Amino acid sequence: MSHPIESVSSQVAGFVGLSQNFVKPITLASFADFARAVPASTPSLRLAVRGFFENGGTSCLLALAAAADFSRALDALAGHELALVCSPDQQSFPNAAQLLAAHCEQRRDRICILHAPAPSIPIATHQAPVNSAYAAYYYPWLTVADGKSNRTIPPSGHAAALVARTASVALAGVQGLSQTIDSTDSNALSARGINLIRSFPGKGILLWGARTTSQDPDYRYLPIQRLAIFLEHSITKGLQWTATETNGQPLWDEVRLTVSDFLLTIWRAGRLLGRTADEAFFVRSDQTTMTLVIGFAPLRPAEFVIIRIALDL
């Protein structure tokens, strides 16, 4: 029997906002949905969700929590299929950056979008708050319209939309930045795992960086880490049927064929590099450890990033 693997969504984001009471996750497909569901919210949350949809975000889940209940909100999001998670009110929750990163590291199926705790931070002392392959940190804050005036807000909602879309376009609905970063400072901050947001004449305001906060070169680049998560999550979910099958060579042969067929579609879609499939990916099995070893080439043909998936047989 054929068991084709289906791609999981890589665009749904989870938001955590500050509220007086805990509210379980609400599905939002537009900013109008947010306005109806949350008539009173912090300006940071309201404008971040608006920015998410203004910049092409298609769907998000929103959980609300009091300052002491941030972990409860993350736990409520854990059972949902998300690709990204952020908190535009991060600065109001104690240890939020660390909790977001730990949540994503435990889940292994999502990246957290973090931001600086204040609109302006001295360049010399500015460091990312965590060292994680499951976190991306953006700076500075954004100036956006809020009624008849302007307001400076964290960038996480706007950034989440472009990261979800894997889009390299100017941010929509953004009028300015809380700090101007030149090329010299940009290089210094980028080396510390900080993704800059910069304004360029004629090009607009751009996300000028795509790194995780990890210092490990194998997990440093956000697009590669996002692709690895997508592949691992899709394959793991697509192989759940194996749990009820008899362990043996015929099963492992079918598993390798099923995973190879899935990776073939990903290669043909242009997401893996190589003139041939052999240059783009490989699938091997280690039956002694019940593990699939998968290599994929995201940057150059035959230069493989490795992921390992343990099967529960």
N, C-alpha and C positions, 0 to 999 in steps of 0.2 A: 504494500500500500504506500502511495506517495504521501509525504509529509512536508510540503513546501514551507519554507520559513518566510514569514511576513515581516516587513520592516516596522519597527515600533516608531511612534511619533517622536520627532526630535524638536518640536516647536512649542509644546505646552509648558507654560511657566507657572510656578507657584509663588504667591505673594503672602507675606505676613505683615499685618498692619497693627498699629497700636489702637487699643480700645479699652473701655472700662470693663468690658466683659468678654469672656471667651465666646467666639462664634465659629462653629465648624465650617470647613471649606465650602465656599460658594463658587459655582462655575460661572465664569463671565465670558461672553463672546463679543462684548463691545463696551465702550465707556458708558453708554446709556444703561446697560445692565448694572454697572457699578453704581451709577447715580440712583437707580431705583432701589438697589439692595442695601446701599450704605449711604443714607441721607446725611449722616454726620461722620466726618473722618478728619484725620490730620491733613493739613495742606500737602505735606510731603507724599502721603499715600495717594490722595486724590489726583494730584498732578502727575505722579509717577505712572499710575494706571492709565491716565489719559495719554501720557507720552508713549506708553507701551503700544496702545492701539493706533496712535497717530503714526508710529513708525513701523507699522505692518504686523504687529503682533496679532495673532488670530484667536488665541484662547488662553485663559489663565484660570487658576483656582486661587481664591483669596480666603485666608484664615485670619481671624482677628483675635487678639489676646491682650490682656493686661501686661504691664511691664514685667511682672514676676512669672508670667505663664508662657514665655517664649518657647520653651521646650515642648509644652503641651501643643502649641500650634504646629510645630515641626512634626511632632508625632502624628497629628491629624492629617498632615500632608503625606506622610510616609506611605500610606496605603494607596496612593494615587500614582498613575503613570505620568511622571514629569520629566522634562529634560533639563530644566533650570529652576532655581529657587532664589528668591531675593527678599529683602525687607527694606522698603524705602524709609521705614522708621527705625532702621538698625541702630542709629545713634541713641535711641530711647530705651533700648533693651540691654541690660547688663550682659557683657560677654557674647553679644550676638554674633560677631564674626566667627569666633571660635566654635560656637554652637552650630552655626550654619555649615561650616567646614566639616565638623565631626558628623553631622547628619548626612552630608553627601558622601563622605568617606565610608560610612557604614552602609549606605544604600548602594553605592557604586553605579548608580544609573542616572545621576544628575550632577550638574555643576552649580555652585552658588556664585551669584554676582554680588560682590562686596563693594562698598564705597568708603571714602574717608569720613571720619567722625565730624569733620568741620569743613567749611567751604575753602579755607586757606590753611596750608600747613607748610612750615619752612622746608625748603628743598633738602637742606643738609641733613635733617633728622627724619625725613619722611621714609617710613618703611611699611611694607604690607603687613597686615596684622597677623597673618597666618602663613605657614609654608605648606602648601597643599596642592596636589595635582587635581583636586576637585574644587578649586576656588579661582576666580578671576576678580581682580581688584581694579576699580576705575577711579580716575581723578582728573580734573577737579569737579566741583558741582556745576549745575546748569542754571542759567537764568531763563525763565519762561514767563509767558503772560499768564496772569491770574486776574480775570476780570479786567478792570481798567488800569491795573498796576502790574508790576513785575514782581516775581518772587524767585529766590535762589533755592534750589532743591537738590537733593542727592541724585546722581545719574543712573541709579540701578534700574529703574523701570524702562527708561529709554534704551539703555545699553542692552537689557535683556531682549528687547524686540529685535535688535540688529544681530545679536549673537544667535538667537533662535533662527533667524532667517539666513544666517551666514552671509550677511549683506555688507558690502563695502560702499555705503552711500552716506551722504550727509544726513545728519540728524534733523528730523522735521520738528517744527514747533519750538525750536531753541533759539533764543535771541542773543545769548552770550555765555561767557564762562566766568567762574568766580576767581580764576587765576590764569594768567597767560603764561604758557610754558614755551621756552625757546628750544632750539635743537640741542644745545649742549645739555640743558637740564633734562630734556626728554630722554636723551641717551643714558644719563645717569640713573634716572628713575626707572626706565625700562629694564635696566640690568638688575634692579631690585624686585622685579616682578610686578611693577605698577604699570597698568595700561593707561596711557594718557589720552585725554580728549583735547583736541587742538583745533584752532580756527585757521583756515587757509584762504587767502583772497581768491575769489572766483570758484572755490570748491565747497565752501561752507564749513560747518563744524563736524569733524570726523572722529570716530574712534581710532586713535592712532596707536594701536598695539593690540595684540591678540595672544597674550601669554597667560598661563596659569601662574599662581604664586610659588609653584614648586621650583626649587633650585636644581632638581635632578634633570639633566638634559633630555632624558628619555620621556619626560612628562611635562616639558616646559611650554609647549605650544598648544594653545587652546583648540584650534581646529583639529589637530591630530588627536588630542585627548577626547574631544567630542565625538570624533569618528570612531575611536576605539570603544567608547562607552556605547555608542549606537550599535556597533557590530556585536559586542559582547552581550548586550541586553536583548537584541533581536534573536541572536542564536540561542542564548539560554532559554528564552521564552519559547522559541520555536522547537526546542528539543525536549520539552516537558513530557511528550508522549513516550520517551524512552524509559521512563520510570516504571512502566508496567510491562516492559518487554524482557525477554530472556537474554541475559548477558552472553555474548559469544561473538565469533568473528562475523557472522552474517549481519548482526546488529551494527557492529562498528563499521563495516563496509557501507551500510546504508546511511549511517550518520555522516561519514566522510563525504559521500555523494550528495547528501542533502545540503550540507554546509557549503560544499564546492559550488553547487547550483546557485545558492543564494549569493555567494561572493562573486560569481560570474555576472549576475545581474547588476551588482554594485559596480563592478569594473566596467561593464558596458555602459553604465550611466555616467561614466567619467569620474567617479570618486576615488578610484585606485589607478595608479600609473603603471604602465608597462605595454610594450608592443604586443605581448602575448599574455595569456592568463597566467602562465608560469612565472612571468616577471612581476605580475600584479599581486599574487597571493599564493599561499600553500595551506594545506590542511593535513595534519598528521595526528596520530592517536598514540597514546601511551596507556595500554590496557593494564599495566601493573599499577598505575596510580589513578586509573579511570579518568584520564584527562585528555581533552582535545588541545592540541597546540596549533595555533593559527597565526600565520604571518601575513601582513598586508603592507602594501607599499603606497603610502600616502604622498610622498614627496618625489621620490626617484625610483625608477624601475629596479626591482630586485634588491632594494634596500628596505628590509622588512622591520616593521614594528610587531612585536610578539604579544599575543594575549593567550591566556590559558583558561580553559573552561572545564571545571570538574563536573562529571555526570553522576547523577544519583541513581545508580542501577542496583 
